[in-house]
C-alpha cells in the first residue's frame, strides 16, 4: 500500500485522479492533500476521509506521512515540488508538463541522478490509452512506409461535460496574494523558456503547446521520434489557433490545435497514411470516464477495400497510468514517460516558437 500525498485539488484532480485513487484503494491510501484554498482542502478531506490537509504544498512534502506525491498543481510549481519530493526520498508522479522551462527540467534531471531508487513518472496519459497502444502494436507487427501524418486537438473543453456529470467544488477563498504570486511565477518561467521579449501571442502559443499539444506530440514522438524540421507555424486568435507543418524522416506532417471553440466535439486524433493503409487513433474527452474507444484501420487495393475496427476499449488512461506508477514504485522499474523523455517536448516547443518568431520578422 502506497501512502500518497496529493498536491492540487482543482478540476482535473476532482474529476479524474481522486475518484481513480479511491477505486485503487487496494494500492493507494491518500494520507494528505494540499491546495491553496482552505475550503477546498476541507471539502476534499471530508469527502475522501483524508487525515491531513495542508495549505502549503512544501509543508505537505516535508511533513506528511507519505511514500509518494502526486503533483497536480499549476505548471509553474511542478519543478520545485518534484525537486523537494526527491530530496525527501519520495516517489513522484507529476502531471505534464513537468516544467515550463527546459533549463529547470535539465536541473531536475541532474537532481534525479542522486536518487536512482526513486520513481519519477510524467503524466502523459494519452500514451497509456488502449487505442494508442494498439496502433503502435499494429505499426510494429506489420510495418509499412508512412507517407503522411496528421494529428490534431480541436476540442471543446470541460464545462459542458462537467455540467452534466460529476459535480465540482469551486472554492472562492483563494488568497489574492497567492493568485498574484502564481501569475508572477508563471511569467518568470515563460521568460526563462522563450525570452522576456516574447509577445503575448508567442506566450499563449507556447502554453497551448505545453498544456495540450504535449499530449499529441509526445504520442507521435513515441511512434516516430522528433520531426527533422519545422517548416512553418501559423497562429491566430491570439495564439489559441495553431497550425504546424513539419517534416519527419521521409514524410510530412501537420498538427492543428484549436482550443477556444464551444461546439461539443472532442476531435483529438492521430491519422497515419501509408498508401494502402490508414490508421486512425481517436481520443475521447477525458472529462467523461470509461468511454468506448477504438482504432480504425482502412486497407485498400486495386479491387477492394475494408475497414477494421479494434475495440471498443473501456479502460481509463488515467487509471492505467496510476496502475503503472504503483507497479514502478513497488518493483523498482522505470516508466516510459520519464523526465528525460519530457526534454524532447520542451526542445521542440522552443523550436516552434523560434520558427514562429522568425516568420513574423521576415
FENQUIDA-V122425 format. One record per residue. N is the residue number from 1. RES is the residue in three letters. OMEGA is omega as a letter, one per 20 degrees, with the letter a starting at -180 (NA if undefined). NEAR is the number of other C-alpha atoms within 12 Angstrom. D_CENTER is the distance of its C-alpha to the mean C-alpha in whole Angstrom. Layout:
n->N res->RES omega->OMEGA near->NEAR d_center->D_CENTER
n->N res->RES omega->OMEGA near->NEAR d_center->D_CENTER
//
This chain:
n->1 res->UNK omega->r near->19 d_center->26
n->2 res->UNK omega->r near->30 d_center->23
n->3 res->UNK omega->a near->30 d_center->23
n->4 res->UNK omega->r near->42 d_center->20
n->5 res->UNK omega->a near->47 d_center->20
n->6 res->UNK omega->r near->50 d_center->17
n->7 res->UNK omega->a near->49 d_center->16
n->8 res->UNK omega->a near->40 d_center->15
n->9 res->UNK omega->a near->41 d_center->17
n->10 res->UNK omega->a near->32 d_center->15
n->11 res->UNK omega->a near->27 d_center->15
n->12 res->UNK omega->r near->32 d_center->11
n->13 res->UNK omega->a near->33 d_center->13
n->14 res->UNK omega->a near->31 d_center->16
n->15 res->UNK omega->a near->28 d_center->15
n->16 res->UNK omega->a near->32 d_center->13
n->17 res->UNK omega->a near->41 d_center->13
n->18 res->UNK omega->r near->38 d_center->17
n->19 res->UNK omega->r near->26 d_center->18
n->20 res->UNK omega->r near->30 d_center->17
n->21 res->UNK omega->r near->34 d_center->18
n->22 res->UNK omega->r near->24 d_center->21
n->23 res->UNK omega->a near->21 d_center->21
n->24 res->UNK omega->a near->25 d_center->21
n->25 res->UNK omega->r near->21 d_center->24
n->26 res->UNK omega->a near->15 d_center->25
n->27 res->UNK omega->a near->23 d_center->23
n->28 res->UNK omega->r near->33 d_center->21
n->29 res->UNK omega->r near->30 d_center->23
n->30 res->UNK omega->a near->40 d_center->22
n->31 res->UNK omega->a near->35 d_center->25
n->32 res->UNK omega->r near->42 d_center->23
n->33 res->UNK omega->a near->51 d_center->21
n->34 res->UNK omega->r near->43 d_center->21
n->35 res->UNK omega->a near->38 d_center->20
n->36 res->UNK omega->a near->34 d_center->22
n->37 res->UNK omega->a near->30 d_center->24
n->38 res->UNK omega->a near->24 d_center->27
n->39 res->UNK omega->r near->24 d_center->27
n->40 res->UNK omega->r near->31 d_center->23
n->41 res->UNK omega->a near->36 d_center->24
n->42 res->UNK omega->r near->27 d_center->27
n->43 res->UNK omega->a near->24 d_center->26
n->44 res->UNK omega->r near->36 d_center->23
n->45 res->UNK omega->a near->26 d_center->26
n->46 res->UNK omega->a near->16 d_center->28
n->47 res->UNK omega->a near->18 d_center->26
n->48 res->UNK omega->r near->26 d_center->25
n->49 res->UNK omega->a near->19 d_center->28
n->50 res->UNK omega->a near->27 d_center->26
n->51 res->UNK omega->a near->24 d_center->29
n->52 res->UNK omega->r near->31 d_center->27
n->53 res->UNK omega->a near->37 d_center->26
n->54 res->UNK omega->r near->33 d_center->25
n->55 res->UNK omega->a near->28 d_center->25
n->56 res->UNK omega->a near->27 d_center->24
n->57 res->UNK omega->r near->37 d_center->21
n->58 res->UNK omega->r near->31 d_center->23
n->59 res->UNK omega->r near->24 d_center->25
n->60 res->UNK omega->a near->35 d_center->23
n->61 res->UNK omega->a near->40 d_center->22
n->62 res->UNK omega->a near->26 d_center->26
n->63 res->UNK omega->a near->23 d_center->28
n->64 res->UNK omega->r near->31 d_center->26
n->65 res->UNK omega->a near->26 d_center->27
n->66 res->UNK omega->r near->30 d_center->24
n->67 res->UNK omega->a near->34 d_center->23
n->68 res->UNK omega->a near->45 d_center->19
n->69 res->UNK omega->r near->51 d_center->17
n->70 res->UNK omega->a near->47 d_center->14
n->71 res->UNK omega->a near->48 d_center->12
n->72 res->UNK omega->a near->38 d_center->11
n->73 res->UNK omega->r near->36 d_center->13
n->74 res->UNK omega->a near->35 d_center->12
n->75 res->UNK omega->a near->31 d_center->11
n->76 res->UNK omega->r near->36 d_center->14
n->77 res->UNK omega->a near->36 d_center->15
n->78 res->UNK omega->a near->39 d_center->13
n->79 res->UNK omega->a near->40 d_center->15
n->80 res->UNK omega->a near->31 d_center->18
n->81 res->UNK omega->r near->42 d_center->17
n->82 res->UNK omega->a near->46 d_center->16
n->83 res->UNK omega->r near->39 d_center->19
n->84 res->UNK omega->r near->29 d_center->21
n->85 res->UNK omega->r near->41 d_center->20
n->86 res->UNK omega->a near->33 d_center->21
n->87 res->UNK omega->r near->23 d_center->24
n->88 res->UNK omega->r near->27 d_center->25
n->89 res->UNK omega->a near->25 d_center->24
n->90 res->UNK omega->r near->36 d_center->21
n->91 res->UNK omega->a near->41 d_center->18
n->92 res->UNK omega->r near->50 d_center->15
n->93 res->UNK omega->a near->49 d_center->12
n->94 res->UNK omega->r near->44 d_center->9
n->95 res->UNK omega->r near->45 d_center->6
n->96 res->UNK omega->i near->42 d_center->4
n->97 res->UNK omega->r near->46 d_center->6
n->98 res->UNK omega->r near->48 d_center->9
n->99 res->UNK omega->r near->44 d_center->11
n->100 res->UNK omega->a near->43 d_center->12
n->101 res->UNK omega->a near->40 d_center->15
n->102 res->UNK omega->a near->32 d_center->16
n->103 res->UNK omega->r near->23 d_center->19
n->104 res->UNK omega->r near->31 d_center->18
n->105 res->UNK omega->r near->37 d_center->15
n->106 res->UNK omega->r near->25 d_center->18
n->107 res->UNK omega->r near->22 d_center->20
n->108 res->UNK omega->r near->32 d_center->18
n->109 res->UNK omega->r near->27 d_center->18
n->110 res->UNK omega->r near->17 d_center->22
n->111 res->UNK omega->a near->24 d_center->22
n->112 res->UNK omega->a near->31 d_center->20
n->113 res->UNK omega->r near->19 d_center->23
n->114 res->UNK omega->a near->16 d_center->26
n->115 res->UNK omega->a near->22 d_center->24
n->116 res->UNK omega->a near->20 d_center->24
n->117 res->UNK omega->a near->20 d_center->24
n->118 res->UNK omega->r near->34 d_center->21
n->119 res->UNK omega->r near->38 d_center->18
n->120 res->UNK omega->a near->46 d_center->14
n->121 res->UNK omega->r near->40 d_center->11
n->122 res->UNK omega->a near->43 d_center->8
n->123 res->UNK omega->r near->40 d_center->5
n->124 res->UNK omega->a near->41 d_center->4
n->125 res->UNK omega->a near->41 d_center->6
n->126 res->UNK omega->r near->39 d_center->8
n->127 res->UNK omega->r near->35 d_center->9
n->128 res->UNK omega->a near->33 d_center->11
n->129 res->UNK omega->a near->35 d_center->12
n->130 res->UNK omega->a near->34 d_center->16
n->131 res->UNK omega->r near->38 d_center->17
n->132 res->UNK omega->a near->42 d_center->15
n->133 res->UNK omega->r near->30 d_center->16
n->134 res->UNK omega->r near->29 d_center->20
n->135 res->UNK omega->r near->36 d_center->19
n->136 res->UNK omega->r near->28 d_center->19
n->137 res->UNK omega->r near->18 d_center->22
n->138 res->UNK omega->a near->25 d_center->24
n->139 res->UNK omega->a near->25 d_center->23
n->140 res->UNK omega->a near->15 d_center->24
n->141 res->UNK omega->r near->10 d_center->27
n->142 res->UNK omega->a near->14 d_center->29
n->143 res->UNK omega->r near->15 d_center->28
n->144 res->UNK omega->a near->19 d_center->29
n->145 res->UNK omega->r near->20 d_center->29
n->146 res->UNK omega->a near->27 d_center->26
n->147 res->UNK omega->r near->22 d_center->27
n->148 res->UNK omega->r near->29 d_center->25
n->149 res->UNK omega->r near->36 d_center->21
n->150 res->UNK omega->r near->35 d_center->19
n->151 res->UNK omega->a near->38 d_center->16
n->152 res->UNK omega->r near->38 d_center->15
n->153 res->UNK omega->r near->38 d_center->13
n->154 res->UNK omega->a near->34 d_center->16
n->155 res->UNK omega->r near->31 d_center->15
n->156 res->UNK omega->a near->25 d_center->17
n->157 res->UNK omega->a near->29 d_center->15
n->158 res->UNK omega->a near->28 d_center->15
n->159 res->UNK omega->a near->23 d_center->19
n->160 res->UNK omega->a near->21 d_center->21
n->161 res->UNK omega->a near->24 d_center->19
n->162 res->UNK omega->a near->23 d_center->19
n->163 res->UNK omega->a near->15 d_center->23
n->164 res->UNK omega->a near->12 d_center->24
n->165 res->UNK omega->a near->15 d_center->22
n->166 res->UNK omega->r near->21 d_center->21
n->167 res->UNK omega->a near->18 d_center->23
n->168 res->UNK omega->r near->25 d_center->21
n->169 res->UNK omega->r near->24 d_center->22
n->170 res->UNK omega->a near->20 d_center->22
n->171 res->UNK omega->r near->20 d_center->24
n->172 res->UNK omega->a near->13 d_center->27
n->173 res->UNK omega->r near->19 d_center->27
n->174 res->UNK omega->a near->21 d_center->25
n->175 res->UNK omega->a near->17 d_center->27
n->176 res->UNK omega->a near->13 d_center->28
n->177 res->UNK omega->r near->12 d_center->28
n->178 res->UNK omega->r near->18 d_center->24
n->179 res->UNK omega->a near->17 d_center->23
n->180 res->UNK omega->a near->13 d_center->25
n->181 res->UNK omega->r near->18 d_center->24
n->182 res->UNK omega->r near->21 d_center->20
n->183 res->UNK omega->r near->18 d_center->21
n->184 res->UNK omega->r near->16 d_center->23
n->185 res->UNK omega->r near->24 d_center->20
n->186 res->UNK omega->r near->26 d_center->18
n->187 res->UNK omega->a near->27 d_center->20
n->188 res->UNK omega->r near->23 d_center->22
n->189 res->UNK omega->r near->30 d_center->18
n->190 res->UNK omega->r near->36 d_center->18
n->191 res->UNK omega->a near->25 d_center->22
n->192 res->UNK omega->a near->23 d_center->21
n->193 res->UNK omega->a near->33 d_center->18
n->194 res->UNK omega->r near->36 d_center->20
n->195 res->UNK omega->a near->21 d_center->23
n->196 res->UNK omega->r near->16 d_center->25
n->197 res->UNK omega->a near->16 d_center->27
n->198 res->UNK omega->r near->23 d_center->24
n->199 res->UNK omega->r near->22 d_center->25
n->200 res->UNK omega->r near->22 d_center->23
n->201 res->UNK omega->r near->25 d_center->22
n->202 res->UNK omega->r near->39 d_center->20
n->203 res->UNK omega->r near->37 d_center->18
n->204 res->UNK omega->r near->28 d_center->17
n->205 res->UNK omega->r near->40 d_center->16
n->206 res->UNK omega->r near->45 d_center->14
n->207 res->UNK omega->r near->39 d_center->12
n->208 res->UNK omega->r near->35 d_center->12
n->209 res->UNK omega->a near->41 d_center->10
n->210 res->UNK omega->a near->40 d_center->8
n->211 res->UNK omega->a near->33 d_center->7
n->212 res->UNK omega->a near->37 d_center->7
n->213 res->UNK omega->a near->42 d_center->9
n->214 res->UNK omega->r near->43 d_center->6
n->215 res->UNK omega->a near->38 d_center->5
n->216 res->UNK omega->a near->39 d_center->9
n->217 res->UNK omega->r near->45 d_center->10
n->218 res->UNK omega->r near->42 d_center->9
n->219 res->UNK omega->r near->38 d_center->10
n->220 res->UNK omega->r near->36 d_center->13
n->221 res->UNK omega->a near->29 d_center->14
n->222 res->UNK omega->r near->30 d_center->14
n->223 res->UNK omega->a near->27 d_center->17
n->224 res->UNK omega->a near->26 d_center->19
n->225 res->UNK omega->a near->19 d_center->18
n->226 res->UNK omega->r near->28 d_center->17
n->227 res->UNK omega->r near->33 d_center->20
n->228 res->UNK omega->a near->19 d_center->23
n->229 res->UNK omega->r near->23 d_center->23
n->230 res->UNK omega->a near->29 d_center->22
n->231 res->UNK omega->a near->24 d_center->25
n->232 res->UNK omega->r near->26 d_center->24
n->233 res->UNK omega->r near->32 d_center->22
n->234 res->UNK omega->a near->32 d_center->23
n->235 res->UNK omega->r near->31 d_center->22
n->236 res->UNK omega->r near->20 d_center->23
n->237 res->UNK omega->r near->19 d_center->23
n->238 res->UNK omega->r near->21 d_center->22
n->239 res->UNK omega->a near->27 d_center->19
n->240 res->UNK omega->r near->31 d_center->18
n->241 res->UNK omega->a near->32 d_center->19
n->242 res->UNK omega->r near->36 d_center->18
n->243 res->UNK omega->a near->32 d_center->20
n->244 res->UNK omega->r near->36 d_center->19
n->245 res->UNK omega->a near->29 d_center->22
n->246 res->UNK omega->a near->31 d_center->22
n->247 res->UNK omega->r near->25 d_center->23
n->248 res->UNK omega->a near->25 d_center->23
n->249 res->UNK omega->r near->18 d_center->25
n->250 res->UNK omega->r near->17 d_center->28
n->251 res->UNK omega->r near->23 d_center->26
n->252 res->UNK omega->r near->26 d_center->24
n->253 res->UNK omega->r near->34 d_center->21
n->254 res->UNK omega->r near->33 d_center->20
n->255 res->UNK omega->r near->40 d_center->17
n->256 res->UNK omega->r near->34 d_center->17
n->257 res->UNK omega->r near->42 d_center->15
n->258 res->UNK omega->a near->35 d_center->17
n->259 res->UNK omega->r near->33 d_center->15
n->260 res->UNK omega->a near->23 d_center->18
n->261 res->UNK omega->a near->21 d_center->20
n->262 res->UNK omega->r near->16 d_center->22
n->263 res->UNK omega->a near->17 d_center->23
n->264 res->UNK omega->r near->17 d_center->21
n->265 res->UNK omega->r near->22 d_center->20
n->266 res->UNK omega->a near->28 d_center->16
n->267 res->UNK omega->r near->28 d_center->17
n->268 res->UNK omega->a near->34 d_center->13
n->269 res->UNK omega->r near->38 d_center->15
n->270 res->UNK omega->r near->40 d_center->16
n->271 res->UNK omega->a near->32 d_center->20
n->272 res->UNK omega->a near->38 d_center->22
n->273 res->UNK omega->a near->27 d_center->25
n->274 res->UNK omega->r near->25 d_center->28
n->275 res->UNK omega->r near->19 d_center->31
n->276 res->UNK omega->r near->23 d_center->32
n->277 res->UNK omega->r near->28 d_center->29
n->278 res->UNK omega->r near->32 d_center->26
n->279 res->UNK omega->a near->40 d_center->23
n->280 res->UNK omega->r near->36 d_center->20
n->281 res->UNK omega->a near->40 d_center->17
n->282 res->UNK omega->r near->40 d_center->16
n->283 res->UNK omega->r near->43 d_center->13
n->284 res->UNK omega->a near->36 d_center->15
n->285 res->UNK omega->r near->32 d_center->13
n->286 res->UNK omega->a near->33 d_center->11
n->287 res->UNK omega->r near->33 d_center->14
n->288 res->UNK omega->a near->27 d_center->17
n->289 res->UNK omega->r near->27 d_center->16
n->290 res->UNK omega->r near->23 d_center->18
n->291 res->UNK omega->r near->22 d_center->19
n->292 res->UNK omega->r near->23 d_center->21
n->293 res->UNK omega->a near->30 d_center->19
n->294 res->UNK omega->r near->28 d_center->20
n->295 res->UNK omega->r near->34 d_center->21
n->296 res->UNK omega->r near->29 d_center->24
n->297 res->UNK omega->r near->30 d_center->26
n->298 res->UNK omega->r near->24 d_center->29
n->299 res->UNK omega->a near->22 d_center->32
n->300 res->UNK omega->r near->17 d_center->35
n->301 res->UNK omega->a near->11 d_center->38
n->302 res->UNK omega->a near->9 d_center->41
n->303 res->UNK omega->a near->8 d_center->42
n->304 res->UNK omega->r near->10 d_center->40
n->305 res->UNK omega->r near->14 d_center->36
n->306 res->UNK omega->r near->16 d_center->34
n->307 res->UNK omega->r near->17 d_center->31
n->308 res->UNK omega->r near->19 d_center->29
n->309 res->UNK omega->r near->22 d_center->26
n->310 res->UNK omega->a near->26 d_center->25
n->311 res->UNK omega->j near->22 d_center->24
n->312 res->UNK omega->r near->18 d_center->23
n->313 res->UNK omega->a near->24 d_center->21
n->314 res->UNK omega->r near->22 d_center->20
n->315 res->UNK omega->r near->28 d_center->17
n->316 res->UNK omega->a near->33 d_center->14
n->317 res->UNK omega->r near->36 d_center->11
n->318 res->UNK omega->r near->39 d_center->10
n->319 res->UNK omega->r near->31 d_center->14
n->320 res->UNK omega->a near->29 d_center->14
n->321 res->UNK omega->r near->34 d_center->11
n->322 res->UNK omega->r near->41 d_center->13
n->323 res->UNK omega->a near->30 d_center->17
n->324 res->UNK omega->r near->30 d_center->16
n->325 res->UNK omega->r near->41 d_center->15
n->326 res->UNK omega->r near->37 d_center->18
n->327 res->UNK omega->a near->22 d_center->20
n->328 res->UNK omega->a near->27 d_center->19
n->329 res->UNK omega->a near->32 d_center->20
n->330 res->UNK omega->a near->21 d_center->23
n->331 res->UNK omega->a near->14 d_center->24
n->332 res->UNK omega->r near->17 d_center->23
n->333 res->UNK omega->a near->19 d_center->21
n->334 res->UNK omega->r near->27 d_center->18
n->335 res->UNK omega->r near->31 d_center->15
n->336 res->UNK omega->a near->26 d_center->14
n->337 res->UNK omega->a near->36 d_center->10
n->338 res->UNK omega->r near->33 d_center->12
n->339 res->UNK omega->a near->41 d_center->13
n->340 res->UNK omega->r near->26 d_center->15
n->341 res->UNK omega->a near->32 d_center->13
n->342 res->UNK omega->a near->41 d_center->10
n->343 res->UNK omega->a near->33 d_center->14
n->344 res->UNK omega->r near->31 d_center->14
n->345 res->UNK omega->a near->42 d_center->11
n->346 res->UNK omega->r near->38 d_center->13
n->347 res->UNK omega->a near->31 d_center->16
n->348 res->UNK omega->a near->33 d_center->15
n->349 res->UNK omega->r near->40 d_center->14
n->350 res->UNK omega->r near->33 d_center->17
n->351 res->UNK omega->r near->30 d_center->19
n->352 res->UNK omega->r near->38 d_center->18
n->353 res->UNK omega->r near->39 d_center->20
n->354 res->UNK omega->r near->27 d_center->23
n->355 res->UNK omega->r near->26 d_center->24
n->356 res->UNK omega->a near->33 d_center->23
n->357 res->UNK omega->a near->27 d_center->25
n->358 res->UNK omega->r near->17 d_center->28
n->359 res->UNK omega->a near->16 d_center->28
n->360 res->UNK omega->r near->16 d_center->29
n->361 res->UNK omega->a near->8 d_center->31
n->362 res->UNK omega->NA near->7 d_center->33
//
